[in-house]
Amino acid sequence: MANDADQRTKLKLCTDCGGYYLLAFFRLSRYPYRPPGVRPGLQHYRDRCIGCDALRQVEETVDQRLRRKALGTRRRHGAKLKQLGVIKKESDLEDLYDWSLEQMVFDIVHVRDKGCPYCHQPVDIIEQGLGAITLDIFNAELPPHYSTNVVWCCAGCNSEKQRTSPEVWGERQSMWRRWRIS
């Protein structure tokens, strides 16, 4: 078994630029994917070095980033709802519940430009990135229809809503409206 010092001095090939770099120049994979032949519990590093990652992010257009965010969100919610037995297959979100990619991107842009629909505060994606905008399912007991039970909002409101009872959340929403008027 290799120790940490051996791991740090090991070189890895970047699939984008073809350079060999120390493992420290590669990010750890976020996903529980394990390539064939790799023992469970070992860390898996991405195939693209952090230099190429940075270039890719700079070159990627805003529209591409928004589409990737919408696709990832739909995929994650689909997997979770499938696991909970709400849907049979992940494509049901788009087919049955109208989670269209175009509408999702449009709604993300709306929150980015107009602010959070709950607190009506601006969402700073320059400082916080697109992670500052999240998807909230109003009522987990109802089917996840995109037009009636789903809203994009700021991460702060989404987190606060999850920790707050529906009664208190409703009272806060009415006070936000009152606060904006005064």
MIROTI-352489 format. One record per atom (N, C-alpha, C): residue in one letter; atom name; x, y, z. Coordinates in nm, 2 decimals. Each point is the difference from the previous one (the first is absolute). Layout:
MIROTI-352489
PT / a / CA / X / Y / Z
...
This chain:
MIROTI-352489
PT / m / N / 0.08 / -0.12 / 0.00
PT / m / CA / -0.08 / 0.12 / 0.00
PT / m / C / 0.09 / 0.12 / 0.00
PT / a / N / -0.03 / 0.10 / -0.09
PT / a / CA / 0.08 / 0.12 / -0.01
PT / a / C / -0.04 / 0.10 / 0.11
PT / n / N / 0.10 / 0.07 / 0.05
PT / n / CA / -0.02 / 0.10 / 0.10
PT / n / C / -0.03 / 0.13 / -0.07
PT / d / N / -0.04 / 0.10 / 0.08
PT / d / CA / -0.03 / 0.14 / -0.05
PT / d / C / 0.11 / 0.06 / -0.08
PT / a / N / 0.13 / -0.02 / 0.05
PT / a / CA / 0.11 / 0.06 / -0.07
PT / a / C / 0.02 / -0.06 / -0.14
PT / d / N / -0.02 / -0.13 / -0.01
PT / d / CA / 0.00 / -0.07 / -0.14
PT / d / C / -0.10 / 0.06 / -0.09
PT / q / N / -0.12 / 0.02 / 0.06
PT / q / CA / -0.11 / 0.05 / -0.08
PT / q / C / 0.03 / 0.14 / -0.05
PT / r / N / 0.06 / 0.08 / 0.08
PT / r / CA / 0.02 / 0.14 / -0.04
PT / r / C / 0.11 / 0.01 / -0.11
PT / t / N / 0.09 / -0.10 / -0.01
PT / t / CA / 0.11 / 0.01 / -0.10
PT / t / C / -0.04 / -0.08 / -0.12
PT / k / N / -0.11 / -0.06 / -0.01
PT / k / CA / -0.05 / -0.07 / -0.11
PT / k / C / -0.04 / 0.09 / -0.11
PT / l / N / 0.04 / -0.03 / -0.13
PT / l / CA / -0.04 / 0.09 / -0.11
PT / l / C / -0.12 / -0.06 / -0.07
PT / k / N / -0.08 / 0.09 / -0.06
PT / k / CA / -0.12 / -0.04 / -0.07
PT / k / C / -0.01 / 0.08 / -0.13
PT / l / N / -0.05 / -0.07 / -0.10
PT / l / CA / -0.01 / 0.06 / -0.14
PT / l / C / -0.14 / 0.08 / -0.01
PT / c / N / 0.01 / 0.12 / -0.04
PT / c / CA / -0.12 / 0.08 / -0.03
PT / c / C / -0.05 / -0.03 / -0.14
PT / t / N / -0.13 / -0.04 / -0.01
PT / t / CA / -0.05 / -0.04 / -0.12
PT / t / C / -0.03 / 0.11 / -0.10
PT / d / N / 0.00 / 0.13 / 0.05
PT / d / CA / -0.02 / 0.11 / -0.09
PT / d / C / 0.13 / 0.05 / -0.06
PT / c / N / 0.10 / 0.03 / 0.09
PT / c / CA / 0.12 / 0.06 / -0.06
PT / c / C / 0.11 / -0.10 / -0.02
PT / g / N / -0.01 / -0.12 / 0.06
PT / g / CA / 0.10 / -0.10 / -0.02
PT / g / C / 0.12 / 0.01 / 0.09
PT / g / N / 0.00 / 0.09 / 0.09
PT / g / CA / 0.11 / 0.02 / 0.10
PT / g / C / -0.01 / -0.09 / 0.11
PT / y / N / 0.12 / -0.04 / 0.06
PT / y / CA / 0.01 / -0.08 / 0.12
PT / y / C / 0.02 / 0.09 / 0.12
PT / y / N / -0.09 / -0.01 / 0.10
PT / y / CA / 0.01 / 0.09 / 0.12
PT / y / C / -0.02 / -0.08 / 0.13
PT / l / N / 0.04 / 0.05 / 0.11
PT / l / CA / -0.02 / -0.06 / 0.13
PT / l / C / -0.15 / -0.01 / 0.02
PT / l / N / -0.04 / -0.10 / 0.08
PT / l / CA / -0.14 / -0.02 / 0.03
PT / l / C / -0.06 / 0.12 / 0.07
PT / a / N / 0.08 / 0.08 / 0.07
PT / a / CA / -0.06 / 0.12 / 0.06
PT / a / C / -0.05 / 0.10 / -0.10
PT / f / N / 0.04 / -0.01 / -0.13
PT / f / CA / -0.04 / 0.09 / -0.11
PT / f / C / -0.13 / -0.05 / -0.06
PT / f / N / -0.06 / -0.10 / 0.06
PT / f / CA / -0.13 / -0.06 / -0.05
PT / f / C / -0.10 / 0.01 / 0.12
PT / r / N / -0.13 / 0.03 / -0.03
PT / r / CA / -0.10 / 0.00 / 0.10
PT / r / C / -0.05 / -0.15 / 0.03
PT / l / N / -0.04 / -0.02 / 0.12
PT / l / CA / -0.06 / -0.13 / 0.03
PT / l / C / -0.14 / -0.01 / -0.06
PT / s / N / -0.04 / -0.11 / -0.05
PT / s / CA / -0.13 / -0.02 / -0.06
PT / s / C / -0.11 / 0.02 / 0.11
PT / r / N / -0.10 / 0.07 / -0.04
PT / r / CA / -0.11 / 0.02 / 0.10
PT / r / C / -0.10 / -0.11 / 0.00
PT / y / N / 0.01 / -0.09 / -0.10
PT / y / CA / -0.10 / -0.10 / -0.02
PT / y / C / 0.05 / -0.13 / 0.05
PT / p / N / -0.09 / -0.09 / 0.05
PT / p / CA / 0.05 / -0.13 / 0.05
PT / p / C / 0.04 / -0.10 / -0.11
PT / y / N / 0.04 / 0.06 / -0.12
PT / y / CA / 0.04 / -0.09 / -0.11
PT / y / C / 0.13 / -0.06 / 0.04
PT / r / N / 0.01 / -0.13 / -0.03
PT / r / CA / 0.13 / -0.07 / 0.02
PT / r / C / 0.03 / -0.07 / -0.13
PT / p / N / 0.11 / 0.04 / -0.07
PT / p / CA / 0.04 / -0.07 / -0.12
PT / p / C / 0.02 / -0.15 / 0.02
PT / p / N / -0.01 / -0.08 / -0.10
PT / p / CA / 0.02 / -0.14 / 0.01
PT / p / C / 0.14 / -0.03 / 0.05
PT / g / N / 0.02 / -0.09 / 0.09
PT / g / CA / 0.13 / -0.04 / 0.05
PT / g / C / 0.05 / 0.08 / 0.12
PT / v / N / -0.08 / 0.11 / 0.03
PT / v / CA / 0.05 / 0.08 / 0.12
PT / v / C / -0.08 / -0.05 / 0.12
PT / r / N / 0.08 / -0.02 / 0.11
PT / r / CA / -0.06 / -0.06 / 0.12
PT / r / C / -0.09 / 0.11 / 0.06
PT / p / N / -0.10 / -0.05 / 0.07
PT / p / CA / -0.09 / 0.09 / 0.08
PT / p / C / 0.07 / 0.07 / 0.10
PT / g / N / -0.04 / 0.13 / 0.03
PT / g / CA / 0.07 / 0.08 / 0.10
PT / g / C / 0.11 / 0.08 / -0.05
PT / l / N / 0.06 / -0.03 / -0.12
PT / l / CA / 0.11 / 0.08 / -0.05
PT / l / C / -0.06 / 0.13 / -0.06
PT / q / N / 0.08 / 0.10 / 0.01
PT / q / CA / -0.05 / 0.13 / -0.06
PT / q / C / 0.02 / 0.00 / -0.15
PT / h / N / -0.09 / 0.06 / -0.07
PT / h / CA / 0.01 / 0.00 / -0.14
PT / h / C / 0.01 / 0.15 / -0.05
PT / y / N / 0.11 / 0.03 / -0.08
PT / y / CA / 0.02 / 0.13 / -0.04
PT / y / C / -0.06 / 0.02 / -0.14
PT / r / N / -0.04 / 0.12 / -0.03
PT / r / CA / -0.06 / 0.03 / -0.13
PT / r / C / 0.11 / -0.02 / -0.11
PT / d / N / -0.04 / -0.01 / -0.12
PT / d / CA / 0.10 / -0.02 / -0.11
PT / d / C / 0.05 / 0.13 / -0.06
PT / r / N / -0.06 / 0.12 / 0.03
PT / r / CA / 0.04 / 0.13 / -0.05
PT / r / C / 0.07 / 0.07 / 0.12
PT / c / N / 0.12 / 0.06 / -0.03
PT / c / CA / 0.07 / 0.07 / 0.10
PT / c / C / -0.07 / 0.13 / 0.03
PT / i / N / 0.03 / 0.07 / 0.12
PT / i / CA / -0.07 / 0.12 / 0.04
PT / i / C / 0.03 / 0.11 / -0.10
PT / g / N / 0.12 / 0.00 / -0.06
PT / g / CA / 0.03 / 0.11 / -0.10
PT / g / C / -0.10 / -0.01 / -0.12
PT / c / N / -0.02 / -0.12 / -0.05
PT / c / CA / -0.10 / -0.02 / -0.11
PT / c / C / -0.14 / 0.03 / 0.04
PT / d / N / -0.03 / -0.04 / 0.13
PT / d / CA / -0.13 / 0.03 / 0.06
PT / d / C / -0.03 / 0.15 / -0.01
PT / a / N / 0.10 / 0.08 / 0.05
PT / a / CA / -0.01 / 0.15 / 0.00
PT / a / C / -0.02 / 0.05 / -0.14
PT / l / N / 0.07 / -0.05 / -0.09
PT / l / CA / -0.01 / 0.05 / -0.14
PT / l / C / -0.14 / -0.03 / -0.06
PT / r / N / -0.05 / -0.12 / 0.03
PT / r / CA / -0.13 / -0.04 / -0.04
PT / r / C / -0.11 / 0.08 / 0.06
PT / q / N / 0.01 / 0.04 / 0.12
PT / q / CA / -0.10 / 0.08 / 0.07
PT / q / C / 0.00 / 0.14 / -0.06
PT / v / N / 0.12 / 0.06 / -0.04
PT / v / CA / 0.00 / 0.13 / -0.06
PT / v / C / -0.06 / 0.00 / -0.14
PT / e / N / 0.03 / -0.11 / -0.07
PT / e / CA / -0.05 / -0.01 / -0.14
PT / e / C / -0.15 / -0.03 / -0.01
PT / e / N / -0.05 / -0.07 / 0.11
PT / e / CA / -0.14 / -0.04 / -0.01
PT / e / C / -0.09 / 0.13 / 0.01
PT / t / N / -0.09 / 0.00 / -0.09
PT / t / CA / -0.09 / 0.12 / 0.00
PT / t / C / -0.10 / -0.01 / 0.12
PT / v / N / -0.06 / 0.11 / 0.03
PT / v / CA / -0.10 / 0.01 / 0.11
PT / v / C / -0.11 / -0.09 / -0.03
PT / d / N / -0.05 / 0.00 / -0.12
PT / d / CA / -0.11 / -0.09 / -0.04
PT / d / C / 0.03 / -0.15 / 0.02
PT / q / N / 0.13 / -0.04 / -0.03
PT / q / CA / 0.04 / -0.14 / 0.02
PT / q / C / 0.00 / -0.03 / 0.15
PT / r / N / 0.04 / 0.09 / 0.08
PT / r / CA / 0.00 / -0.02 / 0.15
PT / r / C / -0.14 / -0.01 / 0.05
PT / l / N / -0.09 / 0.08 / -0.05
PT / l / CA / -0.14 / 0.00 / 0.05
PT / l / C / -0.06 / -0.13 / -0.04
PT / r / N / 0.02 / -0.05 / -0.12
PT / r / CA / -0.05 / -0.12 / -0.05
PT / r / C / 0.05 / -0.12 / 0.08
PT / r / N / 0.13 / 0.00 / 0.03
PT / r / CA / 0.06 / -0.10 / 0.08
PT / r / C / -0.06 / -0.01 / 0.14
PT / k / N / -0.02 / 0.12 / 0.06
PT / k / CA / -0.06 / 0.01 / 0.13
PT / k / C / -0.14 / -0.06 / 0.00
PT / a / N / -0.08 / 0.04 / -0.10
PT / a / CA / -0.14 / -0.05 / -0.02
PT / a / C / 0.00 / -0.15 / -0.02
PT / l / N / 0.09 / -0.05 / -0.08
PT / l / CA / 0.01 / -0.15 / -0.03
PT / l / C / 0.04 / -0.07 / 0.13
PT / g / N / 0.10 / 0.05 / 0.07
PT / g / CA / 0.04 / -0.07 / 0.12
PT / g / C / -0.11 / 0.00 / 0.11
PT / t / N / -0.07 / 0.11 / 0.01
PT / t / CA / -0.11 / 0.01 / 0.10
PT / t / C / -0.11 / -0.10 / -0.03
PT / r / N / -0.04 / 0.00 / -0.13
PT / r / CA / -0.10 / -0.09 / -0.04
PT / r / C / 0.04 / -0.15 / 0.02
PT / r / N / 0.13 / -0.03 / -0.03
PT / r / CA / 0.05 / -0.13 / 0.02
PT / r / C / 0.00 / -0.04 / 0.15
PT / r / N / 0.05 / 0.09 / 0.09
PT / r / CA / 0.01 / -0.03 / 0.14
PT / r / C / -0.14 / -0.02 / 0.06
PT / h / N / -0.09 / 0.10 / -0.03
PT / h / CA / -0.14 / -0.02 / 0.05
PT / h / C / -0.07 / -0.12 / -0.06
PT / g / N / 0.03 / -0.04 / -0.12
PT / g / CA / -0.06 / -0.12 / -0.06
PT / g / C / 0.05 / -0.12 / 0.07
PT / a / N / 0.13 / -0.01 / 0.03
PT / a / CA / 0.05 / -0.11 / 0.07
PT / a / C / -0.06 / -0.01 / 0.14
PT / k / N / -0.01 / 0.11 / 0.07
PT / k / CA / -0.06 / 0.00 / 0.14
PT / k / C / -0.15 / -0.04 / -0.01
PT / l / N / -0.07 / 0.06 / -0.09
PT / l / CA / -0.15 / -0.03 / -0.01
PT / l / C / -0.02 / -0.15 / -0.04
PT / k / N / 0.09 / -0.05 / -0.08
PT / k / CA / -0.01 / -0.14 / -0.04
PT / k / C / 0.02 / -0.09 / 0.12
PT / q / N / 0.10 / 0.03 / 0.07
PT / q / CA / 0.04 / -0.07 / 0.12
PT / q / C / -0.12 / 0.00 / 0.11
PT / l / N / -0.07 / 0.11 / 0.00
PT / l / CA / -0.11 / 0.02 / 0.10
PT / l / C / -0.13 / -0.07 / -0.06
PT / g / N / 0.00 / -0.04 / -0.12
PT / g / CA / -0.11 / -0.06 / -0.06
PT / g / C / -0.11 / 0.09 / -0.06
PT / v / N / 0.04 / 0.13 / -0.01
PT / v / CA / -0.09 / 0.10 / -0.05
PT / v / C / -0.02 / -0.01 / -0.15
PT / i / N / 0.12 / -0.03 / -0.07
PT / i / CA / 0.00 / -0.03 / -0.14
PT / i / C / 0.05 / -0.13 / -0.03
PT / k / N / -0.03 / -0.06 / -0.12
PT / k / CA / 0.06 / -0.13 / -0.04
PT / k / C / 0.13 / 0.01 / -0.06
PT / k / N / 0.02 / 0.10 / -0.09
PT / k / CA / 0.13 / 0.02 / -0.06
PT / k / C / 0.03 / 0.15 / 0.00
PT / e / N / 0.13 / 0.03 / -0.01
PT / e / CA / 0.04 / 0.14 / 0.01
PT / e / C / -0.05 / 0.09 / -0.11
PT / s / N / -0.03 / -0.05 / -0.12
PT / s / CA / -0.05 / 0.07 / -0.11
PT / s / C / -0.15 / 0.05 / 0.03
PT / d / N / -0.06 / -0.06 / 0.10
PT / d / CA / -0.14 / 0.04 / 0.03
PT / d / C / -0.01 / 0.14 / 0.04
PT / l / N / 0.11 / 0.06 / 0.06
PT / l / CA / -0.01 / 0.14 / 0.04
PT / l / C / -0.02 / 0.09 / -0.13
PT / e / N / 0.06 / -0.03 / -0.11
PT / e / CA / -0.02 / 0.08 / -0.12
PT / e / C / -0.13 / -0.05 / -0.07
PT / d / N / -0.02 / -0.13 / -0.01
PT / d / CA / -0.12 / -0.05 / -0.07
PT / d / C / -0.13 / 0.02 / 0.06
PT / l / N / -0.01 / -0.02 / 0.13
PT / l / CA / -0.12 / 0.01 / 0.08
PT / l / C / -0.02 / 0.13 / 0.07
PT / y / N / 0.11 / 0.05 / 0.05
PT / y / CA / -0.02 / 0.12 / 0.09
PT / y / C / 0.06 / 0.13 / -0.06
PT / d / N / 0.03 / 0.00 / -0.12
PT / d / CA / 0.04 / 0.12 / -0.08
PT / d / C / 0.12 / 0.07 / 0.05
PT / w / N / 0.10 / -0.07 / 0.04
PT / w / CA / 0.13 / 0.06 / 0.04
PT / w / C / 0.08 / 0.02 / -0.13
PT / s / N / -0.04 / 0.09 / -0.09
PT / s / CA / 0.07 / 0.02 / -0.12
PT / s / C / 0.13 / 0.08 / 0.02
PT / l / N / 0.10 / -0.04 / -0.06
PT / l / CA / 0.13 / 0.06 / 0.01
PT / l / C / 0.00 / 0.15 / -0.03
PT / e / N / -0.07 / 0.04 / -0.11
PT / e / CA / -0.01 / 0.14 / -0.04
PT / e / C / -0.07 / 0.08 / 0.11
PT / q / N / -0.11 / -0.05 / 0.06
PT / q / CA / -0.07 / 0.07 / 0.10
PT / q / C / 0.08 / 0.02 / 0.13
PT / m / N / 0.07 / -0.11 / 0.03
PT / m / CA / 0.09 / 0.01 / 0.12
PT / m / C / 0.11 / 0.10 / -0.02
PT / v / N / 0.06 / 0.01 / -0.11
PT / v / CA / 0.11 / 0.10 / -0.03
PT / v / C / -0.06 / 0.14 / 0.01
PT / f / N / -0.12 / 0.02 / -0.07
PT / f / CA / -0.07 / 0.12 / 0.01
PT / f / C / -0.03 / 0.05 / 0.14
PT / d / N / -0.04 / -0.09 / 0.09
PT / d / CA / -0.03 / 0.03 / 0.14
PT / d / C / 0.12 / 0.03 / 0.08
PT / i / N / 0.11 / -0.07 / -0.03
PT / i / CA / 0.13 / 0.03 / 0.07
PT / i / C / 0.04 / 0.15 / -0.04
PT / v / N / -0.01 / 0.03 / -0.13
PT / v / CA / 0.04 / 0.13 / -0.04
PT / v / C / -0.09 / 0.11 / 0.07
PT / h / N / -0.13 / -0.03 / 0.01
PT / h / CA / -0.09 / 0.09 / 0.06
PT / h / C / 0.04 / 0.03 / 0.15
PT / v / N / 0.03 / -0.11 / 0.07
PT / v / CA / 0.05 / 0.02 / 0.14
PT / v / C / 0.13 / 0.08 / 0.00
PT / r / N / 0.09 / -0.03 / -0.09
PT / r / CA / 0.13 / 0.07 / 0.00
PT / r / C / -0.02 / 0.15 / -0.03
PT / d / N / -0.09 / 0.03 / -0.09
PT / d / CA / -0.02 / 0.14 / -0.04
PT / d / C / -0.10 / 0.08 / 0.09
PT / k / N / -0.10 / -0.07 / 0.05
PT / k / CA / -0.11 / 0.07 / 0.08
PT / k / C / 0.01 / -0.02 / 0.15
PT / g / N / 0.07 / -0.10 / 0.04
PT / g / CA / 0.01 / -0.03 / 0.15
PT / g / C / -0.08 / -0.12 / 0.04
PT / c / N / 0.02 / -0.04 / 0.12
PT / c / CA / -0.07 / -0.11 / 0.06
PT / c / C / -0.15 / 0.02 / 0.01
PT / p / N / -0.09 / -0.09 / -0.04
PT / p / CA / -0.14 / 0.02 / 0.00
PT / p / C / -0.05 / 0.00 / 0.15
PT / y / N / 0.07 / -0.05 / 0.09
PT / y / CA / -0.04 / 0.00 / 0.14
PT / y / C / 0.04 / 0.13 / 0.07
PT / c / N / 0.13 / 0.03 / 0.00
PT / c / CA / 0.04 / 0.12 / 0.08
PT / c / C / 0.02 / 0.12 / -0.09
PT / h / N / -0.01 / -0.02 / -0.13
PT / h / CA / 0.02 / 0.11 / -0.10
PT / h / C / 0.13 / 0.07 / 0.01
PT / q / N / 0.10 / -0.06 / 0.06
PT / q / CA / 0.13 / 0.06 / 0.00
PT / q / C / 0.08 / -0.05 / -0.12
PT / p / N / 0.10 / 0.08 / -0.04
PT / p / CA / 0.08 / -0.04 / -0.12
PT / p / C / 0.08 / -0.12 / 0.04
PT / v / N / 0.02 / -0.08 / -0.10
PT / v / CA / 0.08 / -0.12 / 0.01
PT / v / C / 0.14 / 0.02 / -0.06
PT / d / N / 0.11 / 0.00 / 0.08
PT / d / CA / 0.13 / 0.03 / -0.05
PT / d / C / 0.07 / -0.12 / -0.05
PT / i / N / -0.01 / -0.03 / -0.13
PT / i / CA / 0.06 / -0.12 / -0.05
PT / i / C / 0.15 / 0.03 / -0.04
PT / i / N / 0.04 / 0.12 / -0.01
PT / i / CA / 0.14 / 0.04 / -0.02
PT / i / C / 0.08 / -0.05 / 0.12
PT / e / N / -0.04 / 0.03 / 0.12
PT / e / CA / 0.07 / -0.03 / 0.11
PT / e / C / -0.02 / -0.15 / 0.05
PT / q / N / -0.13 / -0.04 / -0.01
PT / q / CA / -0.03 / -0.14 / 0.05
PT / q / C / -0.01 / -0.10 / -0.11
PT / g / N / 0.00 / 0.03 / -0.12
PT / g / CA / -0.02 / -0.10 / -0.11
PT / g / C / -0.15 / -0.03 / -0.01
PT / l / N / -0.02 / -0.10 / -0.10
PT / l / CA / -0.14 / -0.04 / -0.03
PT / l / C / -0.06 / -0.08 / 0.12
PT / g / N / 0.09 / -0.04 / 0.09
PT / g / CA / -0.05 / -0.07 / 0.12
PT / g / C / -0.09 / 0.08 / 0.09
PT / a / N / 0.00 / 0.14 / -0.02
PT / a / CA / -0.08 / 0.09 / 0.07
PT / a / C / -0.15 / -0.01 / -0.04
PT / i / N / -0.02 / -0.06 / -0.11
PT / i / CA / -0.14 / -0.02 / -0.05
PT / i / C / -0.03 / -0.15 / 0.01
PT / t / N / -0.11 / -0.04 / 0.07
PT / t / CA / -0.04 / -0.14 / 0.02
PT / t / C / -0.14 / -0.02 / -0.03
PT / l / N / -0.04 / -0.12 / -0.01
PT / l / CA / -0.14 / -0.04 / -0.04
PT / l / C / -0.07 / -0.05 / 0.13
PT / d / N / -0.12 / 0.06 / 0.02
PT / d / CA / -0.08 / -0.04 / 0.12
PT / d / C / -0.13 / -0.06 / -0.05
PT / i / N / -0.03 / -0.12 / 0.06
PT / i / CA / -0.13 / -0.06 / -0.02
PT / i / C / -0.08 / 0.04 / 0.11
PT / f / N / -0.11 / 0.08 / -0.03
PT / f / CA / -0.09 / 0.06 / 0.10
PT / f / C / -0.05 / -0.11 / 0.10
PT / n / N / -0.06 / -0.10 / -0.05
PT / n / CA / -0.06 / -0.10 / 0.09
PT / n / C / 0.04 / -0.14 / -0.05
PT / a / N / 0.08 / -0.07 / 0.08
PT / a / CA / 0.06 / -0.13 / -0.04
PT / a / C / -0.11 / -0.11 / 0.00
PT / e / N / -0.12 / 0.03 / 0.06
PT / e / CA / -0.11 / -0.09 / 0.00
PT / e / C / -0.08 / 0.00 / -0.13
PT / l / N / 0.02 / 0.10 / -0.08
PT / l / CA / -0.07 / 0.01 / -0.13
PT / l / C / 0.09 / -0.04 / -0.11
PT / p / N / -0.06 / -0.04 / -0.12
PT / p / CA / 0.08 / -0.03 / -0.11
PT / p / C / 0.09 / 0.12 / -0.04
PT / p / N / 0.12 / -0.03 / -0.06
PT / p / CA / 0.09 / 0.11 / -0.03
PT / p / C / -0.02 / 0.07 / -0.13
PT / h / N / -0.13 / 0.05 / -0.02
PT / h / CA / -0.03 / 0.07 / -0.13
PT / h / C / 0.08 / 0.13 / 0.00
PT / y / N / 0.08 / 0.02 / -0.10
PT / y / CA / 0.09 / 0.12 / -0.01
PT / y / C / -0.07 / 0.13 / 0.01
PT / s / N / -0.12 / 0.01 / -0.07
PT / s / CA / -0.07 / 0.13 / 0.00
PT / s / C / -0.07 / 0.04 / 0.13
PT / t / N / -0.03 / -0.10 / 0.08
PT / t / CA / -0.08 / 0.03 / 0.12
PT / t / C / 0.07 / -0.04 / 0.14
PT / n / N / 0.10 / -0.08 / 0.00
PT / n / CA / 0.06 / -0.05 / 0.12
PT / n / C / 0.15 / 0.02 / 0.01
PT / v / N / 0.06 / 0.08 / -0.09
PT / v / CA / 0.14 / 0.02 / -0.01
PT / v / C / 0.03 / 0.14 / -0.02
PT / v / N / 0.11 / 0.05 / 0.07
PT / v / CA / 0.04 / 0.14 / -0.02
PT / v / C / 0.15 / 0.01 / 0.02
PT / w / N / 0.07 / 0.08 / -0.08
PT / w / CA / 0.14 / 0.03 / 0.02
PT / w / C / 0.01 / 0.12 / 0.09
PT / c / N / 0.09 / -0.01 / 0.10
PT / c / CA / 0.01 / 0.11 / 0.10
PT / c / C / 0.15 / 0.00 / 0.04
PT / c / N / 0.03 / 0.10 / 0.09
PT / c / CA / 0.13 / 0.01 / 0.06
PT / c / C / 0.03 / -0.12 / 0.09
PT / a / N / 0.12 / -0.04 / 0.02
PT / a / CA / 0.04 / -0.11 / 0.08
PT / a / C / -0.04 / 0.03 / 0.15
PT / g / N / 0.01 / 0.12 / 0.04
PT / g / CA / -0.03 / 0.04 / 0.14
PT / g / C / -0.15 / -0.02 / 0.03
PT / c / N / -0.09 / 0.04 / -0.09
PT / c / CA / -0.14 / -0.02 / 0.03
PT / c / C / -0.03 / -0.15 / -0.01
PT / n / N / 0.06 / -0.07 / -0.09
PT / n / CA / -0.03 / -0.15 / -0.02
PT / n / C / 0.04 / -0.07 / 0.13
PT / s / N / 0.11 / 0.03 / 0.05
PT / s / CA / 0.05 / -0.06 / 0.13
PT / s / C / -0.09 / 0.04 / 0.11
PT / e / N / -0.03 / 0.13 / 0.01
PT / e / CA / -0.09 / 0.05 / 0.11
PT / e / C / -0.13 / -0.07 / 0.00
PT / k / N / -0.06 / -0.01 / -0.12
PT / k / CA / -0.13 / -0.06 / -0.02
PT / k / C / 0.00 / -0.15 / 0.05
PT / q / N / 0.11 / -0.07 / -0.03
PT / q / CA / 0.01 / -0.14 / 0.05
PT / q / C / 0.00 / -0.01 / 0.15
PT / r / N / 0.05 / 0.10 / 0.07
PT / r / CA / 0.02 / -0.01 / 0.14
PT / r / C / -0.12 / 0.07 / 0.08
PT / t / N / -0.10 / 0.05 / -0.08
PT / t / CA / -0.10 / 0.08 / 0.06
PT / t / C / -0.14 / -0.07 / -0.02
PT / s / N / -0.09 / 0.00 / 0.09
PT / s / CA / -0.13 / -0.06 / -0.02
PT / s / C / -0.07 / 0.08 / -0.10
PT / p / N / -0.10 / -0.06 / -0.07
PT / p / CA / -0.08 / 0.07 / -0.11
PT / p / C / -0.07 / 0.12 / 0.06
PT / e / N / -0.05 / 0.00 / 0.12
PT / e / CA / -0.07 / 0.11 / 0.06
PT / e / C / 0.09 / 0.12 / 0.02
PT / v / N / 0.12 / -0.02 / 0.05
PT / v / CA / 0.10 / 0.10 / 0.03
PT / v / C / 0.05 / 0.06 / -0.14
PT / w / N / 0.02 / -0.10 / -0.09
PT / w / CA / 0.05 / 0.05 / -0.13
PT / w / C / -0.10 / 0.09 / -0.07
PT / g / N / -0.13 / -0.03 / 0.01
PT / g / CA / -0.11 / 0.08 / -0.06
PT / g / C / 0.00 / 0.14 / 0.07
PT / e / N / 0.01 / 0.00 / 0.13
PT / e / CA / 0.00 / 0.13 / 0.07
PT / e / C / 0.12 / 0.08 / -0.04
PT / r / N / 0.12 / -0.06 / -0.02
PT / r / CA / 0.12 / 0.08 / -0.04
PT / r / C / -0.03 / 0.05 / -0.14
PT / q / N / -0.06 / -0.08 / -0.09
PT / q / CA / -0.02 / 0.05 / -0.14
PT / q / C / -0.09 / 0.12 / 0.00
PT / s / N / -0.10 / 0.00 / 0.09
PT / s / CA / -0.09 / 0.12 / 0.00
PT / s / C / 0.07 / 0.12 / 0.06
PT / m / N / 0.10 / -0.02 / 0.09
PT / m / CA / 0.07 / 0.11 / 0.06
PT / m / C / 0.10 / 0.05 / -0.11
PT / w / N / 0.06 / -0.08 / -0.08
PT / w / CA / 0.09 / 0.04 / -0.11
PT / w / C / -0.08 / 0.10 / -0.09
PT / r / N / -0.13 / -0.03 / -0.03
PT / r / CA / -0.08 / 0.08 / -0.08
PT / r / C / -0.02 / 0.14 / 0.07
PT / r / N / -0.03 / -0.01 / 0.13
PT / r / CA / -0.03 / 0.12 / 0.08
PT / r / C / 0.13 / 0.09 / 0.01
PT / w / N / 0.11 / -0.07 / 0.02
PT / w / CA / 0.13 / 0.07 / 0.01
PT / w / C / 0.03 / 0.07 / -0.13
PT / r / N / -0.02 / -0.06 / -0.12
PT / r / CA / 0.03 / 0.06 / -0.13
PT / r / C / -0.09 / 0.13 / -0.02
PT / i / N / -0.13 / -0.01 / 0.04
PT / i / CA / -0.09 / 0.11 / -0.02
PT / i / C / 0.04 / 0.12 / 0.09
PT / s / N / 0.05 / -0.02 / 0.12
PT / s / CA / 0.03 / 0.11 / 0.09
PT / s / C / 0.13 / 0.07 / -0.03
